[in-house]
Amino acid sequence: MSEQVIFNLDDLFISVGIDVGAGFSWMSIALPNQQFIGKPYKIMHNSMDSLSATVSKIKEAEELYSLESHIFLESTGIYHYPLFCCLRDKGFNVSVFNPIITKNSTNMNIRKVHNDRFDSKKAALVGLKPGLKVSLIPSDLALNCRNLCREYYDLMDNRSTYVNKLQGELRMAFPQYLGIFSKVTVNTSLTLLETYTSPSAFLEADKQEMVDTIKSTARFGLTYALDKYNAIIQAADEAMQFGYIIDSNIKRIRLYISFIRRYDEKIKNILDALHELADDNEDTDFVKQIHLIETFKGAGFLSAVSLMGEIGDFSAFSKPKRLFAYFGLNPAVKQSGKFEGTRIQMSKRGSAIARRVIHTLALQRHQYIPYRGSKKPGTA
């Protein structure tokens, strides 16, 4: 049984629910009395005829029942944006809501049914409920920052995968090399590994040539270059006694380095694009709030723009706890009757990127807070 919804006469409207997919969507139209008009209609995103027919069906329903239509789309990552903009530009009242609302709504059928047609009907009925909380569509600036930041973190995660693979190959072929540089992925280290790769190649290399390579890439002077050269030669000597390398190791080390360099190039391009966006929109409240977040200890430009990209607009959150819940930091409560769960964990329903940034800021903030006790933590 579905819930009965009571409206004032002035509040009556036709609810259009759309279940959005990647290549097509399903649309259902419901009257204020929860009766459906016709059958669900399939909207093909790559067909202008299908999109035109969608607009015609909605307008026909408006004229037939002399009611305005309200269109409700489930938020589905990025796929709902083209359809949302298309219908909005046609003059319709379009809203987006969290799919969790549809999932938690009362099932209108005793049978266990889950398909796109049925979900579009549920979306239409959810739209009829008074007080439905809809999402604010972010500005183009916020959306640009959000997309670029998410791509940045995705590239960084992929880069980390190849860094781990590179370290794994070196632990087999040249384990002593890993302790020479602060990071195996610094430019000097990668340049040397690209050029020589194996311990035997390092031992056979010309000393002056290797020192010049270290000096030109690290730019710390001749003394630093000589110290690193001696450390590498000693490590190569030890690797000849403890280490095992074959041709496939050399090929994979060079392959992983090429991937890492490619990721570094793309990551730099994204950071440059983010700075350009901020510079071109200095007068907007969005960028001013980015600079405000940068004033927090431990927060840099990337952390600030990532948070603002995920938030979009602070006006969407009337209370701090709602922003807290949007980040997924609120506790997941488990209680039924006399039972109350004691293992409280974060709900993690919100933005994973925002939680990632906040966790990093918390770690940075912890470093700035001096210990005020009589003894340091961990001491007897």
C-alpha positions in Angstrom: 0.0 0.0 0.0 1.3 3.5 -0.8 1.1 6.4 1.6 -1.8 8.8 1.2 -0.7 12.3 0.5 -3.0 15.3 1.2 -2.5 18.6 -0.6 -4.1 22.0 -0.5 -5.8 22.8 -3.8 -3.3 25.5 -4.5 -0.5 23.0 -4.1 -1.7 20.5 -6.6 0.7 19.6 -9.4 1.6 16.7 -11.8 4.7 14.8 -10.6 7.1 13.6 -13.3 9.5 11.0 -11.9 12.6 10.1 -14.0 14.9 7.2 -13.3 18.2 8.3 -15.0 20.6 5.9 -16.6 23.8 6.3 -18.7 22.2 6.0 -22.1 18.5 6.2 -21.5 16.0 7.1 -18.7 12.5 6.0 -17.8 9.8 8.6 -17.1 6.5 8.2 -15.2 3.8 10.8 -14.7 1.6 10.8 -11.6 -1.4 12.9 -10.7 -1.9 14.4 -7.2 -4.2 11.4 -6.3 -1.2 9.1 -7.1 -2.8 7.7 -10.2 -0.4 7.3 -13.2 -1.0 8.7 -16.6 -0.2 6.0 -19.1 2.8 3.7 -19.0 6.4 4.6 -18.2 8.1 6.2 -21.2 11.7 5.4 -22.3 13.8 8.5 -23.0 16.8 7.9 -25.3 19.5 10.4 -24.5 21.0 10.2 -28.0 17.8 10.8 -29.9 16.3 14.3 -30.3 13.0 12.8 -31.4 12.8 10.9 -28.1 13.6 14.1 -26.1 11.1 16.1 -28.0 8.5 13.4 -27.4 9.3 13.6 -23.7 8.6 17.3 -23.6 5.4 16.9 -25.6 4.1 14.2 -23.2 4.7 16.4 -20.2 3.0 19.4 -21.8 0.0 17.3 -22.9 -0.5 16.2 -19.3 -0.3 19.8 -18.1 -2.9 20.9 -20.7 -5.2 17.9 -20.1 -5.4 18.3 -16.3 -4.7 22.1 -16.2 -1.9 21.6 -13.7 1.7 22.6 -13.6 4.3 19.8 -13.7 7.2 19.3 -11.3 9.9 17.0 -12.6 12.0 15.0 -10.2 15.3 13.3 -11.2 17.4 11.0 -9.0 21.0 12.2 -8.6 23.1 9.7 -10.5 26.7 11.0 -10.5 27.0 12.9 -13.8 24.3 11.3 -16.0 21.4 13.4 -14.8 23.0 16.8 -15.6 22.3 16.8 -19.4 18.7 15.8 -18.9 18.3 18.3 -16.1 19.6 21.2 -18.1 17.6 20.2 -21.2 14.3 20.1 -19.3 15.2 23.2 -17.3 16.0 25.2 -20.5 12.5 24.1 -21.8 11.0 26.0 -18.9 10.0 23.2 -16.6 10.3 23.1 -12.9 13.0 20.5 -12.4 14.5 19.2 -9.1 17.1 16.6 -8.2 16.9 14.5 -5.0 19.1 11.9 -3.4 18.4 8.3 -4.5 18.5 7.2 -0.9 15.1 8.9 -0.5 13.6 6.7 -3.2 15.2 3.6 -1.8 13.8 4.2 1.6 10.3 5.1 0.4 7.5 2.7 1.1 7.1 0.0 -1.5 3.9 0.4 -3.5 3.7 -3.2 -4.4 3.6 -6.3 -2.3 5.8 -8.1 -4.8 9.5 -7.5 -4.6 10.1 -5.5 -7.8 13.1 -3.5 -8.8 13.6 -2.2 -12.4 14.0 1.1 -14.1 10.3 1.4 -14.9 9.2 0.7 -11.4 11.8 3.1 -10.0 10.5 5.9 -12.2 7.1 5.4 -10.7 8.5 5.5 -7.2 10.3 8.8 -8.1 7.0 10.3 -9.3 5.3 9.3 -6.0 8.2 10.6 -3.9 7.8 13.9 -5.7 4.2 14.2 -4.4 5.3 14.1 -0.8 5.1 17.4 1.0 8.4 18.7 2.4 10.6 16.7 0.0 14.2 17.7 0.3 15.7 18.4 -3.0 19.4 19.0 -3.9 20.8 22.3 -5.1 22.5 22.2 -8.4 26.0 23.6 -8.1 27.2 26.5 -10.2 29.3 25.8 -13.2 32.4 27.1 -11.3 31.7 24.7 -8.4 31.0 21.8 -10.8 34.3 22.5 -12.7 36.2 22.5 -9.4 34.5 19.3 -8.2 35.2 17.4 -11.5 38.8 18.5 -11.6 39.4 17.6 -8.0 37.8 14.2 -8.2 39.9 13.5 -11.3 43.0 14.7 -9.4 42.4 12.2 -6.6 41.6 9.4 -9.0 44.9 10.0 -10.9 46.8 10.2 -7.6 45.3 6.8 -6.5 46.3 5.3 -9.9 49.8 6.8 -9.6 50.2 5.3 -6.1 49.4 1.9 -7.6 52.3 2.1 -10.0 54.6 3.5 -7.3 53.9 0.4 -5.2 54.5 -1.8 -8.3 57.8 0.0 -8.9 58.9 -0.5 -5.3 57.9 -4.1 -5.5 60.1 -4.7 -8.5 63.0 -2.9 -6.8 62.7 -5.0 -3.7 63.3 -8.0 -5.9 65.9 -6.6 -8.3 67.7 -3.8 -6.4 66.4 -3.6 -2.8 69.3 -1.5 -1.6 68.3 1.3 -3.9 65.1 2.1 -2.0 66.9 3.8 0.9 69.1 6.1 -1.1 66.6 8.9 -1.9 63.8 10.3 0.3 61.3 9.0 -2.2 62.0 6.6 -5.0 59.8 8.8 -7.3 61.8 12.0 -7.0 63.0 13.2 -10.4 66.6 12.3 -9.9 65.8 8.8 -8.8 63.5 8.2 -11.7 66.0 9.6 -14.2 68.7 7.3 -13.0 66.5 4.2 -13.0 65.3 5.0 -16.5 68.9 5.3 -17.7 70.6 2.5 -15.9 67.9 0.4 -14.1 70.0 -2.7 -13.2 72.8 -2.8 -10.5 75.3 -4.0 -13.2 74.5 -1.1 -15.4 75.1 1.3 -12.5 78.5 -0.3 -11.8 79.5 -0.1 -15.5 78.3 3.6 -15.9 80.7 6.5 -16.3 81.2 8.2 -13.0 81.2 11.7 -14.3 78.2 11.1 -16.4 76.2 9.8 -13.4 77.4 12.7 -11.2 76.4 15.2 -13.8 72.9 13.6 -14.1 72.4 13.8 -10.3 73.7 17.3 -10.1 71.5 18.6 -13.0 68.3 17.0 -11.8 68.7 17.5 -8.0 70.4 20.9 -8.1 72.0 20.4 -4.7 75.5 20.9 -5.8 78.6 18.7 -6.4 79.0 17.4 -2.9 75.4 16.1 -2.8 75.9 14.5 -6.2 79.1 12.7 -5.1 77.5 11.4 -1.9 74.5 10.0 -3.8 76.9 8.5 -6.4 78.9 6.7 -3.8 75.7 5.5 -2.1 74.4 4.1 -5.4 77.6 2.3 -6.2 77.7 0.7 -2.7 74.1 -0.4 -3.1 74.8 -1.8 -6.5 77.7 -3.8 -5.1 75.5 -5.2 -2.4 72.7 -6.0 -4.9 75.1 -8.2 -6.9 75.2 -10.4 -3.8 71.6 -10.0 -2.6 69.1 -9.4 -5.4 67.7 -11.1 -8.4 67.0 -9.4 -11.7 65.9 -10.7 -15.1 65.0 -8.9 -18.3 61.3 -8.7 -17.5 62.2 -6.8 -14.2 64.0 -4.2 -16.2 61.2 -3.8 -18.7 58.6 -3.5 -16.0 60.6 -1.0 -14.0 60.9 1.3 -17.0 57.2 0.8 -17.9 56.1 1.8 -14.4 58.3 4.8 -14.5 56.8 5.9 -17.8 53.3 5.6 -16.2 54.3 7.6 -13.1 55.8 10.4 -15.3 52.6 10.4 -17.4 50.5 10.7 -14.3 52.7 13.5 -12.9 52.2 15.4 -16.1 48.4 15.1 -16.0 48.2 15.9 -12.3 50.2 19.0 -12.8 47.8 20.0 -15.7 44.8 19.6 -13.3 46.4 21.7 -10.6 47.2 24.4 -13.2 43.6 24.4 -14.4 42.3 24.7 -10.8 44.6 27.7 -10.1 43.4 29.3 -13.4 39.8 28.8 -12.4 40.4 30.5 -9.1 42.3 33.4 -10.6 39.6 34.0 -13.2 36.9 34.1 -10.6 38.5 36.0 -7.7 35.5 38.2 -7.2 33.0 35.4 -6.6 31.9 34.3 -3.2 33.0 30.7 -4.1 36.6 31.7 -4.5 36.5 34.0 -1.5 35.4 31.0 0.6 38.3 28.9 -0.8 40.7 31.6 0.4 38.9 31.6 3.8 39.5 27.8 4.2 43.1 28.3 3.2 43.5 30.4 6.4 43.1 27.3 8.5 46.3 25.8 9.8 47.3 22.9 7.6 45.0 23.8 4.8 46.4 24.5 1.4 44.8 25.5 -1.9 44.1 21.9 -3.0 42.3 21.0 0.3 40.3 24.3 0.2 39.2 23.9 -3.4 38.4 20.2 -3.0 36.1 21.0 0.0 34.4 23.9 -1.7 33.9 21.8 -4.9 32.2 19.1 -2.8 30.1 21.5 -0.8 29.1 23.6 -3.8 27.1 26.2 -1.9 26.9 26.6 1.9 23.3 27.8 1.5 22.3 24.2 0.9 23.0 23.5 4.6 20.8 25.3 7.1 22.5 23.8 10.1 26.1 22.6 10.8 24.9 19.1 11.5 23.5 18.8 8.0 26.9 19.7 6.5 28.4 17.2 9.0 26.0 14.5 7.7 26.7 15.4 4.1 30.4 14.6 4.7 29.3 11.2 6.1 30.9 12.0 9.5 27.7 11.6 11.5 27.3 8.4 13.6 25.3 5.5 12.2 22.8 4.7 14.9 21.5 1.2 15.4 18.6 0.9 17.8 15.5 -1.3 17.9 13.3 -1.7 21.0 15.5 -2.2 24.0 18.5 -2.9 21.9 21.0 -0.1 21.4 24.1 -0.7 19.3 27.3 0.2 21.1 29.7 -0.1 18.2 29.1 3.4 16.7 30.7 4.1 13.4 30.6 6.9 10.9 27.8 6.6 8.3 30.2 7.3 5.4 27.2 8.2 3.2 28.4 11.5 2.0 31.3 12.7 0.0 34.4 10.4 0.2 36.6 13.2 -1.2 35.4 15.6 1.5 36.1 13.0 4.3 39.5 12.4 2.8 40.4 16.1 2.9 39.0 16.6 6.4 41.0 13.6 7.6 44.2 15.1 6.2 43.4 18.4 7.7 42.9 16.8 11.1 46.3 15.1 10.9 47.9 18.4 10.0 46.1 20.2 12.7 47.2 17.6 15.3 50.8 18.4 14.4 50.2 22.1 15.2 48.7 21.5 18.6 51.5 21.3 21.3 51.2 18.7 24.0 50.4 20.5 27.3 50.8 17.6 29.7 53.7 17.0 32.1 54.9 14.2 29.9 54.8 13.4 26.2 52.3 10.7 25.1 53.8 7.2 25.3 56.3 8.0 27.9 56.3 6.3 31.3 
